[in-house]
Amino acid sequence: MPVLPGSRFAAAAPWVAEVWVDPQWYECQSSPDRLPDPGPPTVVSLRGSQILIGRHSATSSVAPHIDCEGDAGVSRRHAQLTRHGAGWVLEDLGSANGTYVSAAVGDIPDDPIEVGLPVRSGNVLYLGSWTRIVLRQEALAG
């Protein structure tokens, strides 16, 4: 872990999730839904030890940390990130359409994860009809 100048203790850099509308992922899905304007990502700070990924539902009392609103292919309680050491473990929560993971550079994955999967900074999560989530550790100012 990096050490901040003037500090005796190391500090872990915070994590963020960039939530994107991904036209390439959308092309791989057979979604009847219309693709929204890709635009810039929504950036979500990952705070706490468990992060729920899904869609908000007031009637079901679901308020995910990473809200994939508008993407009907994302389940209300789709996946969960659990802090594990310096990284995270990703688990699909029985979603209807699966959760897919790839490295920062590479092809779109063909197979969904089946069990908890360790993920690192730069990993890319694909879910729903067009949602791409890039996980990254922010650099500490120094």
C-alpha positions as CSV (number, residue, x, y, z in Angstrom):
1,M,0.0,0.0,0.0
2,P,1.3,3.5,-0.7
3,V,2.4,5.6,2.2
4,L,1.2,9.2,2.3
5,P,3.9,11.9,2.7
6,G,4.2,12.9,6.4
7,S,2.3,9.9,7.6
8,R,3.6,6.8,9.4
9,F,0.7,4.7,8.2
10,A,-0.2,3.3,4.8
11,A,-3.6,4.1,3.5
12,A,-5.6,2.1,0.9
13,A,-6.7,4.1,-2.1
14,P,-10.4,4.4,-2.5
15,W,-12.3,2.3,-5.1
16,V,-14.8,3.6,-7.6
17,A,-17.2,2.0,-10.1
18,E,-17.8,3.7,-13.4
19,V,-21.2,2.7,-14.8
20,W,-21.4,3.0,-18.6
21,V,-24.0,2.3,-21.3
22,D,-22.0,0.0,-23.6
23,P,-23.2,-0.2,-27.2
24,Q,-20.9,-3.1,-28.0
25,W,-22.3,-5.2,-25.0
26,Y,-25.8,-4.2,-26.2
27,E,-25.1,-5.7,-29.7
28,C,-24.1,-9.0,-28.1
29,Q,-27.5,-9.2,-26.2
30,S,-30.8,-9.8,-27.9
31,S,-32.6,-7.1,-25.9
32,P,-35.9,-5.7,-27.2
33,D,-35.1,-2.5,-25.2
34,R,-33.9,0.6,-26.9
35,L,-30.3,1.5,-26.2
36,P,-30.1,4.8,-24.3
37,D,-27.5,7.5,-25.2
38,P,-24.1,6.3,-24.0
39,G,-23.0,9.6,-22.6
40,P,-20.4,9.9,-19.8
41,P,-20.3,7.3,-17.0
42,T,-21.8,7.6,-13.6
43,V,-19.0,7.3,-11.0
44,V,-19.9,5.6,-7.7
45,S,-17.5,5.5,-4.7
46,L,-17.3,2.0,-3.2
47,R,-17.6,2.5,0.6
48,G,-18.2,-0.3,3.0
49,S,-17.5,-4.0,2.9
50,Q,-20.5,-5.1,0.7
51,I,-21.8,-3.3,-2.4
52,L,-25.1,-4.3,-3.9
53,I,-25.5,-4.0,-7.7
54,G,-29.0,-3.9,-9.2
55,R,-32.0,-1.7,-9.9
56,H,-33.8,0.5,-7.3
57,S,-37.3,-0.7,-6.3
58,A,-39.3,1.2,-3.7
59,T,-42.0,-1.5,-3.6
60,S,-39.4,-4.3,-2.9
61,S,-37.3,-2.1,-0.6
62,V,-34.2,-2.5,-2.8
63,A,-31.7,0.4,-2.9
64,P,-28.5,-0.9,-4.5
65,H,-25.2,1.0,-4.0
66,I,-24.6,0.7,-7.8
67,D,-28.0,1.5,-9.4
68,C,-28.3,0.3,-13.0
69,E,-31.6,2.2,-13.5
70,G,-33.2,1.9,-16.9
71,D,-31.5,-1.4,-17.8
72,A,-34.4,-3.9,-17.5
73,G,-31.9,-6.7,-18.1
74,V,-30.4,-6.0,-14.7
75,S,-32.1,-7.8,-11.8
76,R,-33.2,-5.8,-8.7
77,R,-30.6,-7.7,-6.6
78,H,-28.2,-8.7,-9.5
79,A,-24.8,-9.0,-8.0
80,Q,-22.7,-8.2,-4.9
81,L,-19.1,-7.0,-4.4
82,T,-17.6,-8.1,-1.0
83,R,-14.4,-6.5,0.2
84,H,-11.6,-9.1,0.4
85,G,-8.2,-7.9,1.4
86,A,-7.0,-5.2,-1.0
87,G,-9.6,-6.2,-3.6
88,W,-13.2,-7.5,-4.0
89,V,-15.0,-10.7,-4.6
90,L,-17.9,-10.6,-7.1
91,E,-20.9,-12.9,-6.7
92,D,-23.9,-13.2,-8.9
93,L,-27.1,-13.2,-6.7
94,G,-29.1,-15.5,-9.0
95,S,-29.8,-12.9,-11.6
96,A,-31.9,-13.7,-14.6
97,N,-29.2,-12.8,-17.2
98,G,-25.9,-13.5,-15.4
99,T,-22.8,-11.4,-14.5
100,Y,-19.8,-11.4,-16.8
101,V,-16.2,-10.3,-16.1
102,S,-13.3,-9.4,-18.3
103,A,-9.9,-7.8,-18.0
104,A,-9.5,-4.1,-18.8
105,V,-8.4,-4.9,-22.3
106,G,-9.8,-7.8,-24.2
107,D,-12.8,-9.4,-25.7
108,I,-16.3,-9.3,-24.2
109,P,-16.7,-12.4,-22.2
110,D,-18.9,-15.3,-23.4
111,D,-19.6,-17.0,-20.1
112,P,-21.1,-15.7,-16.9
113,I,-19.4,-16.2,-13.6
114,E,-20.7,-19.2,-11.7
115,V,-19.2,-18.7,-8.2
116,G,-17.6,-15.8,-6.3
117,L,-14.8,-14.4,-8.4
118,P,-11.9,-12.2,-7.1
119,V,-11.8,-8.9,-9.1
120,R,-9.1,-6.3,-9.3
121,S,-8.7,-2.7,-10.3
122,G,-9.3,-2.5,-14.0
123,N,-11.7,-5.5,-14.3
124,V,-14.9,-4.9,-16.3
125,L,-18.3,-6.2,-15.3
126,Y,-21.0,-6.7,-17.9
127,L,-24.6,-7.2,-17.0
128,G,-28.1,-6.6,-18.2
129,S,-28.8,-5.3,-21.7
130,W,-26.1,-2.6,-21.9
131,T,-24.5,-2.0,-18.5
132,R,-20.7,-2.1,-18.2
133,I,-19.1,-1.4,-14.9
134,V,-15.4,-0.6,-14.7
135,L,-13.8,-1.1,-11.2
136,R,-10.8,0.9,-10.4
137,Q,-8.7,2.0,-7.5
138,E,-8.2,5.8,-7.4
139,A,-4.7,7.1,-7.1
140,L,-3.9,8.8,-3.8
141,A,-2.8,12.4,-4.1
142,G,0.7,12.8,-3.1
